[in-house]
Amino acid sequence: MAFKAYYAVPHANDSWRLERPEPLRFAGPQGLIAQWYRLNRARAEEGTWLVPSQEWLALALGLEAAAQSWIVFEQINQGVRKLARLERINGRFSSETRLMLQFRPLLTMGEGLPLIVVEPANACTWSEELSIDGGDGSSSCSWRWAPPKLGFASVVAGEGRRKS
């Protein structure tokens, strides 16, 4: 699983050209989640929080670059590259950080860089539940990915996925 920031340029036929990929790191002591927590501790302690992708990009790349960039999640499934655009992350800090990442699928037009993608007009977004070892109730945290605790919605929907 890999997150990358891409500079997004409008392209022909409602498509986008994604170029200049930069890896993004959400986990770890210097990852974006830990950085955001240190900057927004008071806001985070009020309960749940929601951070749109542009705010993550601003933290990683600066405001100017964030305005023209997307966070893209890339995975290879049975030899096929699958891409999705990260829209936002909802979370709650305690002894661990519980996260709900919301994605929108992207269709890839061809291979190689620059990537040409289309956002399907009628595609469903989906959410993935994850956890990170760290938060305001944790004295010795690593800020590393951890298995999510199954919640009610995860059990009902199956495999931790919900369509919205």
C-alpha positions as CSV (number, residue, x, y, z in Angstrom):
1,M,0.0,0.0,0.0
2,A,1.5,3.3,-1.0
3,F,0.3,6.9,-0.7
4,K,1.7,9.5,-3.1
5,A,1.2,13.2,-3.8
6,Y,0.7,13.9,-7.4
7,Y,0.6,17.3,-9.2
8,A,-2.8,17.1,-10.9
9,V,-3.3,19.0,-14.2
10,P,-6.6,19.1,-16.1
11,H,-6.4,17.0,-19.3
12,A,-8.6,16.3,-22.4
13,N,-12.1,14.8,-22.0
14,D,-12.5,15.5,-18.2
15,S,-9.4,13.5,-17.4
16,W,-6.4,14.5,-15.3
17,R,-2.7,14.2,-15.8
18,L,-0.9,13.1,-12.6
19,E,2.8,13.9,-12.6
20,R,5.7,14.4,-10.2
21,P,4.8,11.7,-7.7
22,E,6.1,12.1,-4.2
23,P,5.8,9.4,-1.5
24,L,3.7,10.4,1.5
25,R,4.2,8.8,4.9
26,F,1.2,8.8,7.3
27,A,2.6,6.4,9.9
28,G,5.8,6.7,12.1
29,P,7.0,9.3,14.6
30,Q,7.6,11.8,11.7
31,G,4.6,10.7,9.7
32,L,1.7,13.0,8.8
33,I,-0.6,11.7,11.5
34,A,1.9,12.3,14.3
35,Q,2.8,15.7,12.8
36,W,-0.8,16.7,12.6
37,Y,-1.5,15.5,16.1
38,R,1.4,17.6,17.5
39,L,0.1,20.8,15.7
40,N,-3.5,20.2,16.5
41,R,-3.5,18.5,19.9
42,A,-6.2,20.8,21.4
43,R,-8.5,20.3,18.5
44,A,-7.9,16.6,18.4
45,E,-8.7,16.1,22.1
46,E,-12.3,17.4,21.6
47,G,-13.2,13.9,20.2
48,T,-13.4,13.0,16.6
49,W,-11.8,15.0,13.9
50,L,-12.0,15.3,10.1
51,V,-9.1,16.4,8.0
52,P,-9.6,16.8,4.2
53,S,-6.8,15.7,1.8
54,Q,-5.8,19.3,1.1
55,E,-4.8,19.8,4.7
56,W,-2.6,16.7,4.7
57,L,-1.0,18.0,1.4
58,A,-0.4,21.4,2.9
59,L,1.4,19.8,5.9
60,A,3.5,17.7,3.6
61,L,4.1,20.0,0.6
62,G,3.1,23.5,1.7
63,L,0.0,25.5,0.8
64,E,0.8,26.5,-2.7
65,A,1.7,22.9,-3.9
66,A,-1.3,21.5,-2.0
67,A,-3.8,23.5,-4.0
68,Q,-2.7,21.7,-7.2
69,S,-2.1,18.2,-5.9
70,W,-4.0,15.0,-5.0
71,I,-3.2,12.2,-2.6
72,V,-3.4,9.0,-4.5
73,F,-3.5,5.5,-3.0
74,E,-1.9,2.9,-5.2
75,Q,-2.0,-0.9,-4.8
76,I,-1.3,-3.8,-7.1
77,N,-4.1,-6.4,-7.1
78,Q,-3.3,-9.6,-9.1
79,G,-0.8,-7.7,-11.3
80,V,-3.2,-4.8,-12.0
81,R,-2.5,-1.3,-10.7
82,K,-5.5,0.2,-8.8
83,L,-5.6,3.9,-7.9
84,A,-7.9,5.8,-5.6
85,R,-8.0,9.5,-4.6
86,L,-7.9,10.1,-0.8
87,E,-10.7,12.6,0.0
88,R,-10.4,12.8,3.8
89,I,-9.5,11.1,7.0
90,N,-11.8,11.0,10.1
91,G,-10.2,9.9,13.3
92,R,-10.1,9.8,17.1
93,F,-7.0,9.8,19.3
94,S,-6.8,7.8,22.5
95,S,-4.2,5.2,23.4
96,E,-4.3,4.3,19.8
97,T,-5.5,6.4,16.8
98,R,-8.5,5.0,15.0
99,L,-8.8,6.2,11.4
100,M,-11.4,6.1,8.7
101,L,-10.0,6.9,5.3
102,Q,-12.4,7.9,2.5
103,F,-11.4,7.1,-1.1
104,R,-12.8,7.8,-4.6
105,P,-11.7,5.4,-7.3
106,L,-9.7,6.5,-10.3
107,L,-9.7,4.9,-13.7
108,T,-6.3,4.8,-15.3
109,M,-5.9,5.5,-19.0
110,G,-2.7,3.7,-20.1
111,E,0.5,2.9,-18.2
112,G,3.6,4.8,-17.1
113,L,4.1,8.5,-16.2
114,P,2.5,10.8,-16.4
115,L,-0.6,9.0,-15.4
116,I,-3.8,9.9,-17.1
117,V,-6.8,9.3,-14.9
118,V,-10.6,9.8,-14.9
119,E,-12.8,10.2,-11.9
120,P,-15.9,8.1,-12.7
121,A,-19.0,10.3,-12.4
122,N,-21.2,7.7,-10.7
123,A,-18.6,5.8,-8.7
124,C,-19.2,5.0,-5.1
125,T,-16.6,6.2,-2.5
126,W,-15.5,3.7,0.1
127,S,-13.9,3.8,3.5
128,E,-11.1,1.8,5.1
129,E,-10.7,1.5,8.8
130,L,-7.1,1.5,10.1
131,S,-5.4,2.1,13.4
132,I,-2.1,3.7,14.4
133,D,-0.2,2.9,17.7
134,G,-0.2,6.4,19.2
135,G,-2.4,9.2,20.5
136,D,-3.1,11.4,23.5
137,G,-3.6,8.5,25.9
138,S,-0.4,6.7,24.9
139,S,2.9,7.3,26.8
140,S,5.0,5.0,24.7
141,C,3.8,5.0,21.1
142,S,5.5,4.2,17.8
143,W,2.9,5.8,15.5
144,R,3.1,2.7,13.4
145,W,0.2,1.0,11.6
146,A,-1.8,-1.4,13.8
147,P,-4.7,-3.8,13.0
148,P,-8.0,-2.0,13.4
149,K,-10.4,-3.1,16.1
150,L,-13.5,-4.5,14.5
151,G,-16.5,-2.2,15.1
152,F,-20.1,-2.9,14.6
153,A,-20.1,-1.5,11.0
154,S,-17.1,-3.6,10.1
155,V,-18.8,-6.8,11.2
156,V,-22.0,-5.9,9.4
157,A,-20.4,-4.7,6.1
158,G,-17.6,-7.3,6.2
159,E,-13.8,-6.9,5.8
160,G,-13.9,-3.4,7.3
161,R,-15.3,-1.8,4.1
162,R,-18.4,0.4,3.9
163,K,-19.8,2.0,0.7
164,S,-21.2,5.5,1.1
